[in-house]
Amino acid sequence: MLSPEPHSEVATDGDPVWIVPLPRHSHYDHVRLKRVFVDDGTRHQVVMVDASKLLQCANRDDTDYVLKSVDDWHAGKVRGIREFLDPDNARIPEMPYVTITQRKRRSLMGWLGIEHEGVVAFRNGQHRARYLAYAGAEIFPVEVAEREAELLISLCGVNRP
């Protein structure tokens, strides 16, 4: 069962802010996130993602920048991201910004061109995404180029009954 879905509010500067509940976090119960690209002409879209699906796709990224789980971070890194995301801060952090592609799955069926899997790469916000999931966020917003939004929705989007 998915936790309560994030909702949006409007900041004092008029831009939307997404409130993401953190049910397993002892320091605060939510975070606020804003868009990376606020200008409508940037051709980016906000997509609500299932945290576990997104991170599963991100773990397939074969570049050299896939983070370990939060449990493996040093204490200073954990404290730093916790302070950065603190909703009492005046500055509202940006939501993660991702790209997504699809590749043949490494299996016999993949070699036959039948099975595919999603691969997410973070342009920005990988620490935020992993920490949000660690703190219990099952759903949160990310920003993606419009041309990749449908693929992200199909592979990592929130499926509600």
C-alpha positions as CSV (number, residue, x, y, z in Angstrom):
1,M,0.0,0.0,0.0
2,L,1.4,3.4,-0.9
3,S,1.7,6.2,1.6
4,P,-0.3,9.4,1.3
5,E,0.4,11.1,-2.0
6,P,2.3,14.3,-2.0
7,H,0.2,17.4,-2.6
8,S,1.1,20.8,-3.9
9,E,0.8,24.3,-2.3
10,V,1.9,27.7,-3.6
11,A,5.0,29.4,-2.2
12,T,5.2,33.1,-1.4
13,D,6.8,33.7,-4.8
14,G,3.8,32.1,-6.6
15,D,5.6,28.9,-7.7
16,P,4.1,25.5,-6.8
17,V,5.6,23.5,-4.0
18,W,5.1,19.8,-3.5
19,I,4.7,18.5,0.1
20,V,6.1,14.9,0.4
21,P,5.2,13.0,3.6
22,L,8.0,11.1,5.4
23,P,6.3,8.5,7.6
24,R,9.5,6.9,8.8
25,H,11.5,10.0,9.6
26,S,12.3,11.1,13.2
27,H,13.5,14.6,12.4
28,Y,10.5,16.0,10.5
29,D,7.4,14.5,8.9
30,H,7.5,16.0,5.4
31,V,9.7,17.9,2.9
32,R,9.0,20.6,0.4
33,L,10.2,20.4,-3.2
34,K,9.9,22.8,-6.1
35,R,10.4,22.5,-9.8
36,V,13.8,22.7,-11.4
37,F,12.4,24.4,-14.5
38,V,9.7,26.9,-13.7
39,D,9.4,28.5,-17.1
40,D,6.7,26.8,-19.1
41,G,8.9,27.0,-22.3
42,T,11.5,24.6,-20.9
43,R,9.5,21.5,-22.1
44,H,9.9,19.6,-18.8
45,Q,7.2,17.9,-16.9
46,V,6.6,16.9,-13.2
47,V,5.9,13.1,-12.8
48,M,4.8,11.5,-9.6
49,V,6.9,8.3,-9.2
50,D,6.9,5.2,-7.1
51,A,10.2,5.5,-5.1
52,S,11.1,1.8,-5.3
53,K,10.5,1.6,-9.0
54,L,12.5,4.7,-9.7
55,L,15.4,3.6,-7.6
56,Q,15.3,0.1,-9.2
57,C,15.6,1.7,-12.6
58,A,18.4,4.1,-11.3
59,N,20.4,1.1,-10.0
60,R,20.6,-0.2,-13.6
61,D,22.5,3.0,-14.6
62,D,25.9,1.7,-15.8
63,T,27.7,5.0,-15.5
64,D,30.0,5.4,-12.5
65,Y,27.6,7.5,-10.5
66,V,25.1,5.3,-8.7
67,L,25.0,5.9,-5.0
68,K,25.0,3.3,-2.4
69,S,22.0,3.0,0.0
70,V,21.7,5.7,2.7
71,D,22.7,3.1,5.3
72,D,26.2,3.1,3.7
73,W,26.6,6.9,3.7
74,H,28.9,8.5,6.3
75,A,27.3,10.4,9.1
76,G,28.2,13.8,7.7
77,K,26.6,13.1,4.3
78,V,23.3,11.9,6.1
79,R,23.3,15.0,8.3
80,G,24.0,17.3,5.4
81,I,21.1,16.0,3.3
82,R,18.8,15.9,6.3
83,E,19.6,19.6,7.0
84,F,19.3,20.5,3.3
85,L,15.8,19.0,3.1
86,D,14.6,20.4,6.4
87,P,11.2,22.1,5.8
88,D,12.0,24.8,8.3
89,N,14.7,26.2,5.9
90,A,13.7,29.3,4.0
91,R,15.1,27.8,0.8
92,I,13.0,25.1,-0.8
93,P,15.0,22.4,-2.5
94,E,14.4,21.4,-6.1
95,M,12.9,18.0,-6.9
96,P,15.1,15.4,-8.5
97,Y,15.7,15.8,-12.2
98,V,16.0,12.6,-14.2
99,T,16.3,11.1,-17.7
100,I,15.0,7.7,-18.6
101,T,15.8,5.3,-21.4
102,Q,14.9,1.7,-22.2
103,R,17.2,-1.1,-23.1
104,K,17.0,-4.8,-23.8
105,R,16.9,-6.8,-20.5
106,R,20.0,-9.0,-20.0
107,S,18.2,-12.3,-20.5
108,L,17.5,-14.7,-23.3
109,M,14.2,-12.9,-24.0
110,G,16.0,-9.6,-24.0
111,W,18.4,-10.9,-26.6
112,L,15.4,-11.8,-28.7
113,G,14.2,-8.3,-28.4
114,I,11.2,-9.1,-26.3
115,E,12.0,-8.0,-22.8
116,H,13.1,-4.4,-22.0
117,E,13.9,-2.6,-18.8
118,G,14.0,1.1,-17.8
119,V,17.2,2.9,-16.9
120,V,17.0,6.1,-15.0
121,A,20.0,8.6,-14.7
122,F,19.9,11.5,-12.3
123,R,20.8,14.9,-13.7
124,N,20.4,16.3,-10.2
125,G,18.9,15.1,-7.0
126,Q,20.1,11.5,-6.6
127,H,21.0,12.0,-2.9
128,R,17.5,13.6,-2.4
129,A,15.7,10.7,-4.0
130,R,17.5,8.1,-2.1
131,Y,17.1,9.9,1.2
132,L,13.4,10.5,0.6
133,A,12.9,6.7,0.0
134,Y,15.0,5.9,3.1
135,A,12.8,8.3,5.2
136,G,9.6,6.5,4.0
137,A,8.4,8.5,1.0
138,E,6.9,6.0,-1.3
139,I,5.7,8.6,-3.8
140,F,7.5,11.8,-4.8
141,P,7.7,14.2,-7.8
142,V,10.6,14.3,-10.2
143,E,11.1,16.5,-13.2
144,V,11.8,15.0,-16.7
145,A,12.0,16.2,-20.3
146,E,8.5,16.1,-21.9
147,R,9.7,13.6,-24.6
148,E,10.6,11.1,-21.8
149,A,7.6,11.7,-19.5
150,E,5.4,8.9,-20.9
151,L,8.2,6.3,-20.6
152,L,8.9,7.4,-17.0
153,I,5.2,7.2,-16.2
154,S,4.9,3.7,-17.7
155,L,7.9,2.3,-15.9
156,C,8.1,4.3,-12.6
157,G,4.8,6.1,-12.3
158,V,2.4,5.7,-9.4
159,N,-0.1,2.9,-10.0
160,R,-3.2,3.5,-7.8
161,P,-6.0,0.9,-7.6
